[in-house]
Amino acid sequence: QVQVVESGGGSVQPGGSLRLSCAASGSIFSFYAMGWYRQAPGKQRELVASVPSVGTTKYADSVKGRFTLSRDNAKKMVYLQMNSLKPEDTAVYYCNAHHHITGEDYWGRGTQVTVSS
């Protein structure tokens, strides 16, 4: 098993930036693809970005060019740098760990991001 804990959410004006962090612990980090998801009020949870242990990062079309996901395997950390934030980015952001072999998913409790003037 792996545990993941998010941090770094908050409130920001449109056009601003935030950096989310996800700390993982408990299992072999390289077995997991890591991702960020978000869920806005009244909407389904959606993938924002994900990265396997080794490979290419994928982004939702709505965040391409604005968000950057990075992964530090040595520190068991995943980051989401969010620039040029828009009101529609407002959501609870969740860190996800997905086991490559078993398919098990582990979720953090989420961190709120609010973009408003």
NUKELO-603676 format. One record per residue: z, y, x of N, C-alpha, C in turn; residue in one letter. Coordinates in steps of 0.02 Angstrom, whole numbers, padded with zeros to 5 digits, always signed. Layout:
N
ZYXZYXZYXa...
This chain:
117
+00000-00060+00041+00000+00000+00000+00000+00062+00043q-00020+00117+00012-00019+00181+00046+00009+00232-00003v+00044+00280+00024+00069+00336-00016+00033+00398+00006q+00016+00441-00041-00018+00504-00025+00018+00561-00060v+00026+00616-00024+00061+00675-00050+00018+00736-00035v+00003+00774-00088-00037+00834-00081+00007+00895-00070e-00023+00945-00039+00009+01010-00032-00044+01063-00024s-00025+01126-00034-00070+01181-00020-00101+01215-00079g-00085+01193-00139-00113+01227-00198-00083+01295-00208g-00109+01331-00257-00082+01397-00271-00130+01437-00314g-00117+01501-00317-00159+01547-00356-00198+01593-00309s-00260+01605-00326-00302+01646-00284-00353+01682-00327v-00376+01739-00304-00427+01776-00341-00496+01745-00328q-00542+01756-00374-00611+01733-00362-00638+01757-00295p-00671+01713-00260-00697+01728-00194-00649+01712-00138g-00587+01695-00156-00537+01679-00106-00542+01608-00080g-00494+01591-00037-00494+01525-00005-00426+01493-00010s-00426+01427-00011-00365+01387-00006-00380+01326+00035l-00329+01299+00065-00335+01236+00102-00284+01187+00075r-00309+01132+00050-00266+01078+00027-00257+01026+00081l-00197+00998+00084-00183+00945+00132-00158+00883+00094s-00174+00826+00123-00151+00762+00095-00124+00721+00152c-00061+00703+00148-00029+00662+00198-00023+00590+00172a-00047+00543+00212-00045+00472+00193+00005+00435+00237a+00036+00385+00207+00084+00345+00245+00087+00275+00214s+00110+00228+00254+00127+00162+00228+00080+00106+00244g+00018+00119+00260-00028+00064+00273-00079+00086+00325s-00124+00041+00340-00174+00057+00391-00224+00106+00362i-00222+00166+00388-00262+00221+00359-00336+00206+00361f-00359+00172+00413-00431+00160+00421-00458+00112+00368s-00415+00079+00330-00439+00035+00278-00460+00073+00215f-00447+00138+00214-00454+00176+00153-00507+00230+00159y-00548+00234+00107-00587+00294+00097-00541+00345+00065a-00548+00408+00083-00504+00460+00057-00546+00510+00018m-00517+00534-00036-00554+00582-00076-00509+00631-00112g-00540+00683-00135-00508+00733-00178-00542+00732-00246w-00501+00730-00297-00524+00734-00366-00490+00794-00398y-00516+00815-00454-00484+00869-00491-00491+00857-00566r-00443+00885-00602-00443+00879-00674-00423+00946-00705q-00469+00974-00740-00456+01037-00776-00431+01021-00846a-00396+01068-00877-00370+01056-00945-00425+01036-00993p-00414+00981-01029-00462+00958-01078-00523+00923-01050g-00524+00912-00985-00582+00880-00954-00561+00816-00918k-00610+00775-00904-00596+00714-00867-00588+00729-00792q-00553+00685-00760-00546+00691-00687-00614+00679-00655r-00630+00720-00606-00695+00714-00573-00687+00715-00498e-00735+00682-00465-00735+00681-00393-00757+00748-00365l-00719+00773-00317-00737+00834-00282-00772+00816-00216v-00741+00774-00177-00768+00754-00112-00734+00690-00090a-00770+00650-00051-00740+00589-00025-00771+00572+00042s-00733+00535+00082-00757+00515+00149-00729+00446+00165v-00772+00400+00188-00746+00335+00211-00712+00344+00278p-00684+00290+00303-00651+00293+00368-00702+00314+00422s-00761+00286+00417-00815+00306+00461-00877+00315+00417v-00907+00372+00419-00966+00381+00377-00974+00452+00354g-01015+00459+00303-01036+00525+00280-00992+00548+00222t-00975+00611+00224-00937+00641+00169-00984+00657+00111t-00959+00644+00051-00997+00660-00009-00962+00717-00046k-01002+00760-00077-00976+00816-00114-01006+00818-00184y-00967+00841-00231-00995+00857-00297-01043+00916-00289a-01095+00916-00328-01144+00970-00324-01111+01038-00334d-01061+01040-00376-01030+01104-00393-00991+01135-00336s-00976+01097-00284-00937+01124-00228-00974+01123-00162v-01034+01096-00161-01073+01094-00099-01083+01164-00071k-01072+01170-00006-01079+01234+00027-01018+01278+00023g-00970+01260-00018-00908+01300-00025-00846+01262-00001r-00845+01197-00013-00788+01156+00005-00805+01112+00065f-00756+01100+00107-00764+01055+00164-00706+01007+00168t-00721+00943+00167-00670+00891+00174-00669+00868+00246l-00610+00861+00273-00604+00835+00341-00548+00784+00343s-00554+00739+00392-00508+00682+00396-00484+00675+00468r-00419+00667+00477-00390+00656+00543-00357+00588+00540d-00391+00538+00566-00364+00470+00562-00300+00461+00604n-00296+00496+00659-00237+00490+00702-00175+00517+00667a-00183+00569+00629-00126+00599+00595-00118+00574+00523k-00166+00534+00501-00165+00510+00431-00165+00568+00382k-00209+00615+00395-00213+00675+00354-00284+00685+00330m-00289+00714+00271-00353+00734+00243-00345+00806+00219v-00396+00846+00230-00393+00916+00212-00453+00934+00168y-00443+00982+00125-00497+01009+00085-00495+01085+00092l-00542+01111+00130-00549+01183+00138-00593+01209+00081q-00566+01253+00042-00603+01279-00017-00615+01353-00007m-00678+01372-00003-00698+01442+00005-00738+01465-00056n-00744+01529-00062-00782+01559-00117-00762+01529-00184s-00698+01527-00195-00672+01494-00255-00693+01532-00318l-00704+01493-00370-00725+01519-00434-00674+01501-00488k-00672+01538-00542-00626+01520-00597-00635+01448-00620p-00695+01423-00619-00708+01354-00641-00681+01302-00593e-00657+01323-00535-00624+01276-00489-00551+01265-00508d-00527+01302-00556-00458+01294-00578-00447+01224-00605t-00397+01189-00577-00383+01120-00597-00323+01095-00558a-00300+01037-00577-00253+01001-00535-00293+00957-00488v-00279+00963-00424-00317+00926-00374-00275+00867-00350y-00307+00809-00349-00273+00747-00331-00304+00716-00268y-00262+00692-00225-00285+00654-00167-00288+00580-00187c-00340+00547-00164-00350+00476-00180-00363+00437-00116n-00332+00378-00114-00346+00330-00061-00375+00267-00093a-00433+00247-00071-00468+00190-00100-00478+00137-00046h-00448+00077-00058-00452+00024-00008-00523-00004-00007h-00552-00007+00052-00621-00029+00060-00633-00100+00034h-00583-00144+00042-00594-00215+00027-00567-00234-00042i-00506-00215-00056-00475-00236-00119-00495-00192-00178t-00518-00131-00163-00536-00086-00217-00477-00050-00249g-00417-00061-00222-00358-00028-00251-00361+00047-00239e-00336+00083-00288-00333+00156-00284-00260+00179-00285d-00246+00228-00244-00180+00259-00242-00189+00334-00250y-00146+00363-00291-00152+00433-00308-00089+00472-00291w-00099+00534-00272-00043+00579-00267-00027+00609-00334g+00025+00651-00336+00046+00681-00399+00004+00742-00417r-00034+00767-00371-00077+00824-00385-00047+00890-00364g-00091+00938-00354-00070+01006-00338-00114+01055-00377t-00083+01104-00407-00119+01150-00450-00156+01203-00410q-00218+01214-00427-00259+01268-00399-00281+01312-00458v-00265+01376-00454-00283+01423-00506-00323+01480-00475t-00382+01491-00502-00425+01545-00478-00434+01594-00535v-00405+01652-00526-00405+01701-00580-00396+01771-00552s-00427+01819-00586-00418+01888-00566-00362+01920-00605s
